[in-house]
Amino acid sequence: MRVRFSALVAFALIASCLLALSSAQDTRLKAGFVYNADLTHLWTYEHELGRHGVASAHPTALLTSVKPSVAEFNLEVSREAFEELIAEGNTMIFSTSSGFEVTAKALAQEYPEISFVQNPSSSSEADNYVAVDARLYEPYYLCGYLAGFMSQTHRIGVISGVQIPLVVTALNAIDIGARDAVPESDTYAVYLFDWVDPRLHQQATHQLLARGCDMILTLTGSTVPDEIVASLSAGSAYSFGFASDFRVLVGPTVLSSAAFNWFAVYDALVQEVLDTGTMVGNRALYPGTAAGAVTFAPMSDRVPLEIQTMVQQREAELFDTPRAHAGEEVIFCGAAIEGALDENGDPVVPEGTDGCLSIDQVQRMVWHLPTVAVIDGAFYYNDVYMDSSSAGYIAMMTVVSIATAFSVLCAIGIIVYHKTPVVHYSSVFFAAVIFVGGFLQYVAAFLYLQRPSDAVCMLAVWFELIGAIVMIAAIVVKNARIWWVFRATKKMTIVKVTNVHLFVCLVAAVGPLLVLLILWTTLDLWGATTVLNPQDLDVDERYLKCASDDENVWFGVSFGYIGVWLLAAAIFSWLTRRFPSVFNESTVIALAVYNIILLEIITLPLVLTMSDQEYAARTILFSLAAMYRALATLSLIMVPKLFVALVTPEKNVKPRIATSRTSRGNTSSKSNNDGYRDAGDARTELDEVVTQIFESSEA
């Protein structure tokens, strides 16, 4: 019993000690850091150095924790990370990316007892919120100054991340520094709209080098450009680092770097909370070189001593001055900003002292100096599409060419035999209209196989859809005339339906689709679209295809309208199925209609759901659909006529109206089931009426 009691006492003492130790730990200030990448990213690495430095400076008073690789601009994900840190007892939150700013500002309103430090940011609206940024453009001015002296081509290339003030001020400062060193210097900039993608950095670097830039400066957290430059022949190009000293990582081809020193900033804020128990919020901090927040890293031994001396003298002239120590602007002044226009196109008017921009103007800078040439960030890709050297392209061009040639030969045959009964009484005019519709679709088939461009893509759609509706509507109105004429002849009535009348109907059929295409072209151009897919493409490639935002809707409505006419064609083919075959083509037209319907059912869902990787198959299907629609229809309509004219000329005679009973040898004058009188072998009054109607219609 005593042993058990002693054990309980010992356990209670141990628990008390642990509780006391835990209570002692809870008295420390807890600070959480939110990063947008892991520690291999140099922007994050510099913040991590700042965190580690602060934690080392206050080992017994500060406890820090980290949330790495939190998705930027995703409010739900970032909020979850911030709230987890708050739930863990952190009363000070350091947000280290512009992508977290919206979340940090919102949470500052919800948690007034928590101190929020947003970096970068230029404005604060809460008593528990401090906006932090650093004048990284100051050491970048010196990088530009050094680059100006070192460049042999006087062309400076800058790879930029996102167009925010932190980046834009650095870019403009590089240009000013280069021109201060050598007035003939030109600055070329590329925006990647990305911070880390290696292939973007690789292609941007090669493009700038191809433009003759032998100085490459990076305003992202990637060392890829520096590594590429390091691999070139000695002395042909040099680079500069961003946020950290890249010389340590890459080597002497990095001439210098513009680096942060976040420890100086974060330590001051932490010390403020440790001393007073709170942080003075609703303020924006913008320290620079004089405050130790940013530094111009040591220069490479590749830089001649006399140039090193000039750069060091320039650094002292600008930043070791009372003006710089007072926090006033020293770069964007006087002639350096002459002729500058802001983001609205208005002249930039300095609001600071001595002809300089105010700090507020600098922190809001998103405009470029007129001497900075900003290059389209999409220019450095190789576009992937079905080019003219591919087997698919060659095969499809061959097939479409053969189909087109075959249809043209058939059309020539129709023209040669246009006065013969088998052609004449089936309407030469509408055979020509149907051929025009088919030919437009052949043109579309060729266009689909070409390199996508806005003009090629939209013209292909216009030719295909207009060709389809012309061809199908012509079949409908042609059969409508047959149906109308033979209905009238039941009572021996002459009804004259001329080609002019039917052409008006044809125009009316095309009109709505024409309006639809105009709206499509105006509101949602089906044009050349590029798609990035790093999983299956090489580093310098992207897909190039025809597409638009609402293409499924436009294609659906267009083919839905054409489908209505297909249905009408099928109905009239059925209604005219028993009419004299020399006038009536219901069988072949029905086959053509069913072919087209089957084609649309199969191909349309396929081409609209194919992935980017299936670009070749998508192109082939678009082209094949247009070609097959034309080939099947034209062949079914023209080939039987040519067969009669060439192979069985004995059947190529002027039409006689005869019923099935007559054809079996019954010459009775009784009426058949359709209401027509049997004619026997002699031409009846009905023969005369019908042939007169069709001859006058064709006139």
ABEGO torsion letter per residue (X at the ends): XAAAAAAAAAAAAAAAAAAAAAAAAAABBBBBBBBABBAABAAAAAAAAAAAAAAAABAAABBBBBBBGBBBGBAAAAAAAAAAAAAAGBABBBBABAAAAAAAAAAAAABAABBBBBOBBABBABAABBBBBBBAAAAAAAAAAAAAAABAAGBBBBBBBBBBAAAAAAAAAAAAAAAAABAABBBBBBBAGBAABAAAAAAAAAAAAAAGBABBBBABABAAAAAAAAABBBGABBBBBBGBBAAAAAEAABABBBBBBAAAAAAAAAAAAAAAGBBBBGBBBBBBAAAGABBBBBBBAABBAAAAAAAAAAAAAAABBAAAAAGBBAABBEAAABGBBBAAGBBBBBABBGGBBBAAAAAABABBBAABBBBBAAAABBBBBBBAABAAAAAAAAAAAAAAAAAAAAAAAAAAAAABAAAAAAGAAAAAAAAAAAAAAAAAAAAAABBBBAAAAAAAAAAAAAAAAAAAAAAAAAAAAAAAAAAAAAAGBBBBBBAAAAAAAAAAAAAAAAAAAAAAAAABBBBBBBBBBAAABBAABBBBBBBBAAAAAAAAAAAAAAAAAAAAAAAAAAAAAABBAAABAAAAAAAAAAAAAAAAAAAAAAAAABBAAAAAAAAAAAAAAAAAAAAAAAAAAAAAAAAAAAABAAABBBBBBBBAAAAAGBABABBBAAGBBBAEABBBAAAAAAAAAAAAAAX
